[in-house]
Every structure is written in C-alpha cells, then in structure tokens.
Amino acid sequence: MNLVYWAFYHYEWEFIARYKCNNLPWPWQEDPVAWRSLCYKSIFFLYFNGNVMVYSSYHLADYFGLVDHQSMSFDDLPDTPTLMLTIAFFMFVEDFVFYWMHRLLHWKAIYGYFHKMHHNHKITTGIAGEYTHPIEYVLANMMPVCVGPAILGTNCSVATIFAWYIIRYLENLDGHCGYDFSWSPFRLIPFSSSGSYHDFHHAVNIGNYASFFSIWDSVFGTNKAFYKAE
C-alpha cells in the first residue's frame, strides 16, 4: 500500500491530487535533502517496528503462556455477521485506548522523549504512520490494537484478528497519506475522522487524538481547535 501511495505522490495524477489535504508543498518538494534523510529513517522504523518489535513481543507473550495457538482451519472461519460485529467491537475498543495513549504521549513531560519523533512528519505521507519511537509503537500502536482480541480471547478466530490488523493498518495509512478521499471506505463509518482531521493534528500539534472516530475528541473537547479552524 505504501507503494501505491508512492505512485500517487510521484505521478501527481489530477484525479488523486485534487484530494490533497492542504495547499502546502510536499516535504520532498520543500526540502529534498531533509526529506531523503527522514524517508530513510521512516523506512527503517517501518521495518523495525512492524517486524522486529511485533515478532519479539509475540514470542515474549508465548514464553509466558499468553498466546493461544488456535486452529486456522476453514471450519473456524466466522460467518459474515460475526466477522463484522467483531471488527466493529475491535474498532471501538482500539479507538478508546488509542485516544488516551495518544493524549498521554502529548503530555509535555514525556512528549520530547517519544512522540516528538513521529511529529517530524509535519506534512503527513503514508509512510509517516509507522514512524514512531519503539516505546510509542508498543504503547500506542500495538497495545490499542491488541486489547480487543485479548478481551475476546479464544472466542475470536485467528482469521478475524488478521483481518482486523489489516483494517487498522489501512486506516492508519488513510489518516496519514496527506489526502482526504471522499470515497474512502473509512468515511462510511459513523462519526469517522478523516485525512484532514489527522492532517490538522500534525500541522498544529494539538487535539484530534482519536483514530477511527471523532467521538472521544468531541466528548472531551479536544477537537474544538479543528472545528474553529474549518
């Protein structure tokens, strides 16, 4: 998917470019040298966090007996209503946990140690979503995603969990890609956020802490600046 977005950025097709979140130049247009350095770092952490951290965490959990080795047979695949309801539950749980972890990482006492790294991407692109400090990756990327499956435990199939991971990763790309596609399937979600919603967060570094929904930002008033700026 990052390669798909690379094509969008490289070829600047008009039917894609019209959905750009803002009128600012892309980072490679503004400062090619600085972008090249940030891009290489982002690719490294995309690999390191997405493979090394997840692999290590899985085997650590397995060592302590926290991993249930479930069957991958077709007989264990859920029916469509079960799959959709389970994914919806995962989304709601992830959004709530992510909101608070993300807000915590913006606490001034610790912001400079962890989350500031992610905000080096002031104009977001698809690859920015995974550019995080490893500690942040565990707290704000891995943990919120895993809470829902942990709650359901063996009542949830492995196939459902894999589907959920893919959906969350695509939503993360959608929020960081720098475009606000009106036809994105994530816009069909009630109270959903958008590309512009998270683009504002990176631009001004305040508010809009949630992932899938805008519910908790609205409840706790952390998206007021965004709506005032619209």
C-alpha positions as CSV (number, residue, x, y, z in Angstrom):
1,M,0.0,0.0,0.0
2,N,2.9,2.4,0.6
3,L,4.0,1.6,-3.0
4,V,0.5,2.6,-4.2
5,Y,0.8,5.9,-2.3
6,W,4.3,6.4,-3.7
7,A,2.7,6.3,-7.2
8,F,0.1,8.9,-6.1
9,Y,2.9,11.2,-4.9
10,H,5.3,10.6,-7.8
11,Y,2.9,10.9,-10.7
12,E,0.6,13.5,-9.2
13,W,-2.5,12.4,-11.2
14,E,-5.1,15.1,-11.2
15,F,-7.9,12.8,-10.1
16,I,-5.9,12.0,-7.0
17,A,-4.1,15.3,-6.4
18,R,-7.4,17.1,-6.0
19,Y,-8.0,15.3,-2.7
20,K,-4.8,16.7,-1.1
21,C,-5.5,17.9,2.5
22,N,-3.8,21.2,2.1
23,N,-2.1,23.6,-0.4
24,L,1.4,23.3,1.2
25,P,4.2,21.7,-0.8
26,W,5.1,18.0,-0.2
27,P,8.2,17.6,2.0
28,W,10.3,16.4,-0.9
29,Q,9.4,19.5,-2.8
30,E,10.2,21.8,0.1
31,D,13.5,20.3,1.2
32,P,14.6,17.3,-0.8
33,V,17.7,16.7,1.3
34,A,15.9,16.7,4.7
35,W,13.1,14.6,3.2
36,R,15.6,11.9,1.9
37,S,17.0,11.5,5.4
38,L,13.6,11.4,7.0
39,C,12.3,8.9,4.4
40,Y,15.2,6.5,5.0
41,K,14.6,6.7,8.8
42,S,10.9,6.1,8.2
43,I,11.6,3.0,6.1
44,F,13.9,1.6,8.7
45,F,11.3,2.1,11.5
46,L,8.6,0.7,9.3
47,Y,10.6,-2.5,9.1
48,F,11.9,-2.4,12.7
49,N,8.6,-1.7,14.4
50,G,6.5,-3.8,12.1
51,N,8.7,-6.8,12.2
52,V,11.3,-6.9,15.0
53,M,9.0,-5.4,17.7
54,V,6.0,-7.4,16.8
55,Y,8.0,-10.6,16.4
56,S,9.8,-10.1,19.7
57,S,6.5,-9.2,21.6
58,Y,4.7,-12.3,20.2
59,H,7.5,-14.7,21.3
60,L,7.7,-13.0,24.7
61,A,4.0,-13.4,25.2
62,D,4.2,-17.0,24.0
63,Y,7.0,-17.7,26.5
64,F,4.8,-16.6,29.4
65,G,1.9,-18.6,28.1
66,L,-0.2,-15.6,27.0
67,V,-0.7,-16.8,23.4
68,D,-3.4,-19.3,22.5
69,H,-2.4,-21.4,19.5
70,Q,-5.8,-21.5,17.6
71,S,-6.6,-23.5,14.6
72,M,-6.5,-21.9,11.1
73,S,-8.9,-24.5,9.5
74,F,-11.9,-23.3,7.4
75,D,-14.2,-24.7,10.0
76,D,-13.1,-21.9,12.3
77,L,-13.8,-19.1,9.9
78,P,-16.6,-16.8,11.2
79,D,-19.7,-16.0,9.3
80,T,-20.1,-12.5,7.8
81,P,-22.3,-11.0,10.6
82,T,-20.0,-12.4,13.3
83,L,-16.9,-11.0,11.5
84,M,-18.4,-7.6,11.0
85,L,-19.6,-7.3,14.6
86,T,-16.3,-8.5,16.0
87,I,-14.4,-6.0,13.8
88,A,-16.7,-3.2,15.0
89,F,-16.1,-4.1,18.6
90,F,-12.3,-4.1,17.9
91,M,-12.6,-0.7,16.3
92,F,-14.5,0.8,19.2
93,V,-12.1,-0.6,21.8
94,E,-9.0,0.4,19.9
95,D,-10.3,3.9,19.3
96,F,-10.9,4.4,23.1
97,V,-7.5,3.1,24.2
98,F,-5.6,4.8,21.4
99,Y,-7.2,8.2,22.3
100,W,-5.9,8.0,25.8
101,M,-2.5,6.7,24.9
102,H,-2.1,9.3,22.2
103,R,-3.2,12.0,24.5
104,L,-0.8,10.8,27.2
105,L,2.1,10.9,24.7
106,H,1.4,14.6,24.1
107,W,1.9,15.3,27.8
108,K,4.7,17.8,27.9
109,A,6.7,15.9,30.5
110,I,7.3,13.0,28.1
111,Y,6.4,14.3,24.6
112,G,10.0,15.1,23.7
113,Y,11.2,11.6,24.6
114,F,8.8,9.6,22.4
115,H,6.0,11.2,20.4
116,K,8.0,14.2,19.1
117,M,9.8,11.8,16.7
118,H,6.5,11.0,15.0
119,H,5.8,14.7,14.6
120,N,8.9,15.2,12.5
121,H,6.4,14.5,9.7
122,K,4.6,17.8,9.7
123,I,3.1,17.2,6.3
124,T,2.0,13.7,6.5
125,T,2.5,10.9,4.0
126,G,1.6,7.3,4.1
127,I,4.9,6.2,5.5
128,A,4.6,8.6,8.4
129,G,2.1,6.4,10.2
130,E,4.7,3.8,11.3
131,Y,7.5,6.3,12.0
132,T,7.4,6.1,15.8
133,H,9.7,5.6,18.7
134,P,9.7,1.8,19.6
135,I,8.2,2.7,23.1
136,E,5.4,4.6,21.4
137,Y,4.9,1.8,19.0
138,V,4.2,-0.6,21.8
139,L,2.0,1.8,23.8
140,A,0.0,3.5,21.1
141,N,0.3,1.2,18.0
142,M,0.4,-2.3,19.3
143,M,-1.5,-2.2,22.6
144,P,-4.7,-0.5,21.5
145,V,-4.9,-2.9,18.5
146,C,-4.5,-5.9,20.8
147,V,-6.9,-5.1,23.6
148,G,-10.0,-6.1,21.7
149,P,-8.7,-9.5,20.7
150,A,-7.3,-10.0,24.2
151,I,-10.8,-9.4,25.7
152,L,-12.4,-11.9,23.4
153,G,-9.6,-14.4,23.7
154,T,-10.5,-17.8,22.2
155,N,-14.0,-16.6,21.3
156,C,-12.3,-14.9,18.3
157,S,-10.8,-16.7,15.3
158,V,-7.2,-16.0,14.2
159,A,-8.6,-15.1,10.7
160,T,-10.7,-12.3,12.3
161,I,-7.6,-11.0,14.1
162,F,-5.6,-11.0,10.9
163,A,-8.5,-9.1,9.1
164,W,-8.6,-6.6,12.0
165,Y,-4.8,-6.0,11.8
166,I,-5.1,-5.3,8.1
167,I,-8.0,-2.9,8.5
168,R,-6.3,-1.0,11.3
169,Y,-3.1,-0.7,9.2
170,L,-5.0,0.6,6.2
171,E,-6.9,3.1,8.4
172,N,-3.5,4.3,9.7
173,L,-2.3,4.8,6.1
174,D,-5.5,6.6,5.2
175,G,-5.1,9.0,8.1
176,H,-1.5,9.8,7.3
177,C,-1.5,9.8,3.5
178,G,-2.0,13.5,3.1
179,Y,-5.2,13.0,1.1
180,D,-8.8,13.2,2.2
181,F,-10.5,10.8,-0.2
182,S,-14.3,11.3,-0.1
183,W,-14.7,7.8,-1.4
184,S,-12.5,6.1,1.3
185,P,-14.4,3.2,2.9
186,F,-13.5,4.6,6.3
187,R,-15.7,7.7,5.6
188,L,-18.7,5.3,5.7
189,I,-18.1,4.7,9.4
190,P,-20.4,6.7,11.7
191,F,-18.6,9.6,13.5
192,S,-15.5,8.8,11.5
193,S,-12.5,11.1,11.4
194,S,-10.7,11.9,8.1
195,G,-7.4,12.6,6.4
196,S,-7.9,16.3,7.1
197,Y,-8.7,15.6,10.7
198,H,-5.3,14.0,11.3
199,D,-3.5,16.3,9.0
200,F,-4.6,19.2,11.3
201,H,-3.2,17.3,14.2
202,H,0.3,17.1,12.6
203,A,0.1,20.7,11.3
204,V,-0.6,22.3,14.7
205,N,0.3,19.5,17.1
206,I,-2.8,19.8,19.2
207,G,-6.1,17.9,19.6
208,N,-7.7,15.3,17.3
209,Y,-6.2,12.4,19.2
210,A,-8.5,9.5,18.2
211,S,-8.1,7.1,15.3
212,F,-11.3,5.7,13.8
213,F,-13.9,8.0,15.3
214,S,-14.2,11.6,16.5
215,I,-16.4,10.6,19.4
216,W,-13.9,10.9,22.3
217,D,-12.4,14.1,20.9
218,S,-15.9,15.6,20.9
219,V,-16.7,14.3,24.4
220,F,-13.6,15.7,25.9
221,G,-13.4,18.8,23.8
222,T,-10.0,18.0,22.1
223,N,-11.2,18.8,18.6
224,K,-12.5,22.3,19.2
225,A,-9.5,24.0,17.6
226,F,-10.0,21.8,14.5
227,Y,-13.6,22.9,14.0
228,K,-12.8,26.5,14.7
229,A,-10.1,26.4,12.0
230,E,-12.5,25.0,9.4
